[in-house]
Amino acid sequence: MIRFEHVTKRYPDGTTAVDDLSFEVAEGELVTLVGPSGCGKTTTMKMVNRLIEPSEGRILLGGEDIATLDPVELRRRIGYVIQQVGLFPHKTVLENTATVPRLLGGQRRAARERAAELLDLVGLDPAVHGDRYPDQLSGGQRQRVGVARALAADPPVLLMDEPFGAVDPVVRERLQSEFLRLQQRVRKTVLFVTHDIEEAVRLGDRIAVYGSGRIEQLDTPATVLGAPATSYVADFVGADRGLKRLSVTPIEPDDLEQPPVVRLDDPAGAAAARLRGEGARWAVVLDADGLLHGWVAAETLGDGAVRDHARRMDAWLPVGATLKQAFSVMLQHDAGWIAVLDGAGGNRFRGVLTPARLHAALRRSIDADARDVARAEVELDSVPTV
């Protein structure tokens, strides 16, 4: 969708902002450009909509050389979101969002209907927020309007220049989550500029780590964190890159242990005897359909049925959730293990994830990337205990 071919931007004073840049962004892919201030990432993005013209090389959009296109028409085909949002203060939220469809010749009613759909898509009720003005919104709400406006003409490409950088950390995390949800639905081709490696890791299908005018590494978040290409990349992503990698490593079925299981209607005495025979101190409690109900300590099983002694299970996640989420749930509930469910909208039990299994899953993921094999193919050496 977007292709850079030996692109260089050199200013009259001799400063080279971007040096011989060649890479491609596939249709529907989100690539984050990350690096320190002055490294060329924003210049790279602004050359795509010709706010900055390259000195050498060419940029293709959908196979067309953008140098042959009218700059105004090109920009109307590309969504653009910036940190300061840039909403028109004298226009309502609905009017701001409908700006580009109107510029493209759309009827006022159709443009407003489209704007209302997009506001709803980004989590703003048009009936509540549509007639408000930008200064009546919070910073996070203004950013959502900026994203909605960028999507209004249904552009194939979105350029986003640190769009969430001006809001507080809590709102920023919420906006990132909303944008990921949105991207799953609309699948735009996105160049996303950020200086925050954690944001780049969380959002990007791939990450381009910039040095001085050059890309030092362009790869998946897991690979950038697990196998930095250079010492510069390793320093930039930080010594805690192993912890950061937890956020991009999903829980897989092979990571799970299979603990003892009892059923709700099992006689408590018989269940206790079986657990004692297996040397188990606790068991997961399932209903007749294999759905998670809770857990039970073997020592508490007495008279009646298991259901009379079962406890609620709060520490659980679906398969596919990240190891970071699993670690967070363990800490939140002070749990030595968490239940993992099928993730298909139900709560069918798949197994449990323990701290030891979480650690092994992380090691296996890093090793798999280094060897370019599936995680299931990796056999880990056991770590000797002291």
C-alpha positions as CSV (number, residue, x, y, z in Angstrom):
1,M,0.0,0.0,0.0
2,I,2.8,2.4,0.9
3,R,6.3,1.9,-0.5
4,F,9.4,4.0,0.1
5,E,12.1,3.6,-2.5
6,H,15.5,5.1,-1.6
7,V,13.9,8.2,-0.1
8,T,16.1,11.0,1.3
9,K,15.2,14.4,2.7
10,R,18.0,16.9,2.8
11,Y,17.5,20.5,3.9
12,P,19.4,23.5,2.4
13,D,21.6,23.8,5.4
14,G,22.9,20.3,4.7
15,T,20.9,18.6,7.4
16,T,19.8,15.1,6.3
17,A,16.5,14.3,8.1
18,V,15.9,11.0,6.3
19,D,18.7,9.0,4.6
20,D,18.1,6.5,1.8
21,L,14.9,5.0,3.3
22,S,13.4,1.9,1.7
23,F,10.5,0.0,3.3
24,E,7.0,-1.1,2.6
25,V,3.7,-1.0,4.6
26,A,1.2,-3.7,3.5
27,E,-2.5,-3.0,3.1
28,G,-4.2,-3.1,6.5
29,E,-0.9,-3.1,8.4
30,L,-0.2,-0.8,11.3
31,V,3.5,0.2,11.5
32,T,4.7,2.3,14.4
33,L,7.7,4.6,13.8
34,V,9.6,5.0,17.1
35,G,12.7,6.8,18.0
36,P,14.1,9.9,19.8
37,S,13.3,13.4,18.8
38,G,14.9,14.5,15.6
39,C,15.5,11.0,14.2
40,G,13.3,11.5,11.1
41,K,10.1,9.6,12.0
42,T,7.8,12.6,11.6
43,T,9.5,13.7,8.4
44,T,9.0,10.2,7.1
45,M,5.3,10.4,7.8
46,K,4.8,13.9,6.4
47,M,6.4,13.0,3.1
48,V,3.6,10.5,2.5
49,N,1.0,13.3,2.3
50,R,3.5,15.7,0.8
51,L,3.5,18.2,3.7
52,I,7.3,17.7,3.2
53,E,8.7,16.9,-0.3
54,P,11.6,14.3,-0.5
55,S,14.9,15.4,-2.0
56,E,15.5,12.0,-3.6
57,G,13.7,8.8,-4.2
58,R,10.0,8.2,-4.5
59,I,7.0,7.2,-2.5
60,L,4.2,5.0,-3.9
61,L,0.7,4.9,-2.6
62,G,-1.3,2.0,-4.0
63,G,1.2,1.7,-6.8
64,E,1.0,5.4,-7.7
65,D,4.0,7.7,-7.4
66,I,2.6,10.5,-5.1
67,A,4.8,13.1,-6.9
68,T,2.5,12.8,-9.9
69,L,-0.6,13.5,-7.8
70,D,-2.2,16.8,-6.8
71,P,-1.2,17.4,-3.2
72,V,-4.6,18.6,-2.1
73,E,-6.4,15.7,-3.7
74,L,-3.8,13.3,-2.2
75,R,-4.3,14.7,1.3
76,R,-8.1,14.2,1.0
77,R,-7.4,10.5,0.4
78,I,-5.3,10.2,3.5
79,G,-6.5,10.5,7.1
80,Y,-4.3,12.6,9.3
81,V,-4.3,12.7,13.1
82,I,-2.0,14.9,15.1
83,Q,-1.3,15.4,18.8
84,Q,-2.9,18.8,19.0
85,V,-6.0,17.3,17.2
86,G,-6.6,20.6,15.2
87,L,-10.4,20.7,15.5
88,F,-12.2,23.9,14.3
89,P,-13.2,25.7,17.6
90,H,-16.2,27.4,16.0
91,K,-17.7,24.2,14.7
92,T,-19.6,21.5,16.6
93,V,-18.2,18.0,17.0
94,L,-20.6,16.7,14.3
95,E,-19.6,19.5,11.9
96,N,-15.9,18.9,12.5
97,T,-16.3,15.2,11.8
98,A,-18.2,16.0,8.6
99,T,-15.6,18.4,7.2
100,V,-13.8,16.1,4.7
101,P,-17.0,14.5,3.3
102,R,-18.3,18.0,2.6
103,L,-15.1,19.1,1.0
104,L,-15.3,16.1,-1.3
105,G,-18.7,17.3,-2.5
106,G,-21.0,15.2,-0.3
107,Q,-24.4,16.3,0.6
108,R,-24.8,17.9,4.0
109,R,-27.3,15.4,5.3
110,A,-25.2,12.4,4.1
111,A,-22.0,13.9,5.6
112,R,-23.7,14.4,9.0
113,E,-25.0,10.8,9.0
114,R,-21.6,9.5,8.2
115,A,-20.1,11.7,11.0
116,A,-22.7,10.4,13.5
117,E,-21.8,6.8,12.5
118,L,-18.1,7.5,13.1
119,L,-18.6,9.2,16.4
120,D,-20.4,6.1,17.6
121,L,-17.6,4.0,16.2
122,V,-15.0,5.8,18.3
123,G,-17.1,5.6,21.4
124,L,-18.8,9.0,21.5
125,D,-22.6,9.1,21.5
126,P,-23.6,11.6,18.7
127,A,-26.8,12.5,20.5
128,V,-24.8,13.5,23.5
129,H,-21.6,15.0,22.0
130,G,-22.5,15.9,18.4
131,D,-23.7,19.4,19.2
132,R,-20.9,20.3,21.6
133,Y,-17.9,22.4,20.7
134,P,-14.3,21.2,21.1
135,D,-13.7,23.3,24.3
136,Q,-16.6,21.4,25.9
137,L,-14.8,18.1,25.5
138,S,-12.0,16.4,27.5
139,G,-8.6,15.9,25.9
140,G,-9.4,12.2,25.3
141,Q,-12.7,13.0,23.7
142,R,-11.1,15.6,21.4
143,Q,-8.6,12.9,20.3
144,R,-11.5,10.5,19.5
145,V,-13.1,13.2,17.4
146,G,-9.8,13.7,15.6
147,V,-9.7,10.0,14.8
148,A,-13.4,10.1,13.6
149,R,-12.7,13.0,11.4
150,A,-9.7,11.3,9.8
151,L,-11.9,8.3,9.0
152,A,-14.8,10.3,7.6
153,A,-13.9,10.0,4.0
154,D,-13.1,6.3,4.4
155,P,-9.4,6.7,3.5
156,P,-7.3,3.7,2.8
157,V,-4.3,5.2,4.7
158,L,-4.1,6.9,8.2
159,L,-1.1,9.0,9.3
160,M,-1.0,9.5,13.1
161,D,1.6,11.8,14.6
162,E,1.8,11.1,18.4
163,P,-2.0,11.3,18.6
164,F,-2.2,10.2,22.2
165,G,0.8,12.0,23.5
166,A,-0.9,15.0,25.1
167,V,-3.3,13.2,27.4
168,D,-2.7,11.6,30.9
169,P,-1.5,8.0,31.1
170,V,-4.9,6.6,32.1
171,V,-6.7,8.2,29.2
172,R,-3.8,7.3,26.9
173,E,-4.1,3.6,27.7
174,R,-7.9,3.8,27.2
175,L,-7.4,5.5,23.8
176,Q,-4.9,2.9,22.8
177,S,-7.4,0.1,23.6
178,E,-10.2,1.9,21.7
179,F,-7.9,2.4,18.7
180,L,-6.9,-1.3,18.7
181,R,-10.6,-2.2,18.8
182,L,-11.3,0.2,16.0
183,Q,-8.4,-1.0,13.8
184,Q,-9.7,-4.6,14.1
185,R,-12.9,-3.4,12.5
186,V,-11.7,-1.0,9.8
187,R,-8.3,-2.4,9.0
188,K,-6.7,0.8,7.7
189,T,-3.1,1.0,6.5
190,V,-1.5,3.1,9.3
191,L,1.8,4.9,9.9
192,F,1.9,5.8,13.6
193,V,4.6,8.0,15.0
194,T,5.5,7.8,18.7
195,H,8.5,8.3,20.9
196,D,7.2,5.7,23.4
197,I,8.4,2.2,22.9
198,E,5.7,0.7,25.0
199,E,3.0,2.4,22.8
200,A,4.8,1.2,19.7
201,V,4.9,-2.4,21.0
202,R,1.3,-2.4,22.1
203,L,-0.1,-1.0,18.8
204,G,2.2,-2.0,16.0
205,D,2.0,-5.0,13.7
206,R,5.6,-4.1,13.1
207,I,7.9,-1.5,14.6
208,A,10.4,0.7,12.8
209,V,13.1,1.7,15.2
210,Y,14.8,4.9,14.0
211,G,18.4,5.9,14.6
212,S,19.5,9.1,12.9
213,G,17.5,9.4,9.7
214,R,17.7,5.6,9.2
215,I,15.6,2.6,10.3
216,E,17.8,0.4,12.5
217,Q,15.3,-2.4,12.7
218,L,11.9,-3.1,11.2
219,D,10.2,-6.2,12.6
220,T,7.4,-7.5,14.8
221,P,7.3,-6.2,18.3
222,A,8.2,-9.6,19.7
223,T,11.3,-9.8,17.5
224,V,12.4,-6.3,18.2
225,L,12.2,-7.0,22.0
226,G,13.5,-10.5,21.8
227,A,16.2,-10.2,19.2
228,P,17.4,-6.5,18.8
229,A,19.3,-6.2,15.6
230,T,21.9,-3.8,16.9
231,S,23.2,-2.5,20.2
232,Y,21.5,0.8,19.5
233,V,18.1,-1.0,19.3
234,A,18.8,-3.0,22.4
235,D,19.6,0.2,24.3
236,F,16.6,2.0,22.9
237,V,14.0,-0.7,23.9
238,G,15.6,-0.9,27.3
239,A,17.1,-3.4,29.7
240,D,13.6,-4.4,30.7
241,R,12.7,-5.6,27.2
242,G,11.9,-9.0,28.6
243,L,9.1,-7.5,30.7
244,K,7.9,-5.5,27.7
245,R,7.7,-8.7,25.7
246,L,5.1,-10.1,28.1
247,S,2.7,-7.6,26.5
248,V,3.1,-9.2,23.0
249,T,3.3,-12.8,24.0
250,P,-0.1,-14.6,24.0
251,I,-1.1,-17.5,26.2
252,E,-1.2,-20.7,24.1
253,P,-2.8,-24.0,25.1
254,D,0.7,-25.7,25.3
255,D,1.6,-23.3,28.1
256,L,-1.0,-24.7,30.4
257,E,-1.0,-27.3,33.2
258,Q,-3.9,-29.7,33.7
259,P,-4.8,-29.7,37.4
260,P,-7.2,-32.1,39.2
261,V,-10.8,-31.4,38.2
262,V,-14.0,-32.2,40.1
263,R,-17.6,-31.7,39.1
264,L,-20.3,-29.6,40.9
265,D,-22.5,-32.6,41.7
266,D,-19.7,-35.0,42.7
267,P,-20.1,-36.3,46.3
268,A,-17.7,-34.2,48.4
269,G,-16.4,-37.1,50.4
270,A,-15.5,-39.1,47.3
271,A,-13.9,-36.0,45.7
272,A,-11.8,-35.5,48.9
273,A,-10.6,-39.1,48.9
274,R,-9.6,-38.9,45.2
275,L,-7.6,-35.7,45.7
276,R,-5.9,-37.1,48.8
277,G,-4.9,-40.2,46.7
278,E,-3.5,-37.9,44.0
279,G,-1.6,-35.8,46.6
280,A,-3.6,-32.8,45.4
281,R,-4.4,-29.9,47.8
282,W,-7.0,-28.3,45.5
283,A,-9.0,-28.8,42.3
284,V,-10.8,-26.8,39.7
285,V,-14.6,-27.1,39.8
286,L,-16.5,-27.5,36.6
287,D,-20.2,-28.0,35.8
288,A,-21.6,-30.9,33.8
289,D,-20.8,-29.0,30.5
290,G,-17.2,-28.5,31.4
291,L,-17.7,-24.8,32.1
292,L,-15.7,-23.2,34.9
293,H,-17.5,-22.7,38.2
294,G,-14.7,-22.1,40.6
295,W,-12.2,-24.1,42.8
296,V,-12.2,-26.0,46.0
297,A,-9.6,-26.8,48.6
298,A,-9.3,-30.6,49.4
299,E,-9.2,-29.9,53.1
300,T,-12.6,-28.2,53.1
301,L,-14.5,-31.0,51.4
302,G,-16.9,-32.6,53.9
303,D,-20.5,-33.6,53.6
304,G,-22.8,-33.0,50.7
305,A,-21.8,-32.2,47.1
306,V,-18.8,-30.4,45.8
307,R,-21.0,-27.4,45.0
308,D,-21.6,-26.9,48.7
309,H,-17.8,-26.2,49.2
310,A,-16.8,-24.6,45.9
311,R,-15.3,-21.1,45.9
312,R,-15.6,-18.4,43.3
313,M,-12.8,-18.1,40.7
314,D,-11.9,-14.5,40.0
315,A,-8.4,-15.1,38.6
316,W,-9.0,-16.1,35.0
317,L,-8.3,-15.1,31.4
318,P,-9.1,-16.4,27.9
319,V,-6.6,-18.2,25.7
320,G,-4.9,-15.6,23.6
321,A,-4.6,-13.0,26.3
322,T,-1.1,-11.8,26.9
323,L,1.4,-13.0,29.5
324,K,1.4,-9.4,30.8
325,Q,-2.3,-9.6,31.5
326,A,-1.8,-13.0,33.1
327,F,1.0,-11.6,35.4
328,S,-1.2,-8.6,36.2
329,V,-4.2,-10.9,37.2
330,M,-1.9,-13.0,39.4
331,L,-0.7,-9.9,41.2
332,Q,-4.1,-8.4,41.5
333,H,-5.7,-11.5,43.1
334,D,-2.5,-12.6,44.9
335,A,-3.0,-15.9,43.0
336,G,-0.5,-18.7,42.6
337,W,-2.2,-19.7,39.3
338,I,-5.0,-18.5,37.0
339,A,-7.6,-20.4,35.1
340,V,-7.5,-20.1,31.3
341,L,-10.7,-20.4,29.3
342,D,-11.4,-21.1,25.7
343,G,-11.8,-17.4,24.7
344,A,-14.7,-18.1,22.4
345,G,-17.2,-16.1,24.3
346,G,-17.8,-18.9,26.8
347,N,-16.0,-20.1,29.9
348,R,-15.0,-23.6,28.9
349,F,-12.0,-24.6,31.0
350,R,-8.7,-25.2,29.2
351,G,-6.1,-25.4,32.0
352,V,-4.2,-23.2,34.4
353,L,-1.2,-21.0,34.0
354,T,1.3,-20.9,36.9
355,P,4.2,-18.5,37.4
356,A,6.6,-21.3,36.3
357,R,4.6,-21.9,33.2
358,L,4.4,-18.2,32.5
359,H,8.2,-17.9,32.7
360,A,8.6,-21.0,30.4
361,A,6.2,-19.5,27.9
362,L,8.2,-16.3,27.7
363,R,11.5,-18.2,27.3
364,R,9.9,-20.4,24.6
365,S,8.6,-17.4,22.7
366,I,12.0,-15.7,22.7
367,D,13.8,-18.9,21.6
368,A,11.2,-19.5,18.9
369,D,11.8,-16.1,17.3
370,A,15.5,-16.5,17.5
371,R,15.3,-19.9,15.8
372,D,12.4,-18.9,13.5
373,V,10.3,-21.9,14.5
374,A,6.9,-22.3,16.2
375,R,6.7,-22.1,20.0
376,A,5.5,-25.6,20.2
377,E,8.8,-26.8,18.6
378,V,11.0,-25.3,21.3
379,E,12.2,-27.6,24.1
380,L,13.6,-25.7,27.1
381,D,16.5,-26.8,29.3
382,S,15.3,-26.9,32.9
383,V,16.8,-24.2,35.2
384,P,18.7,-25.9,38.0
385,T,17.4,-25.1,41.5
386,V,19.6,-23.9,44.3
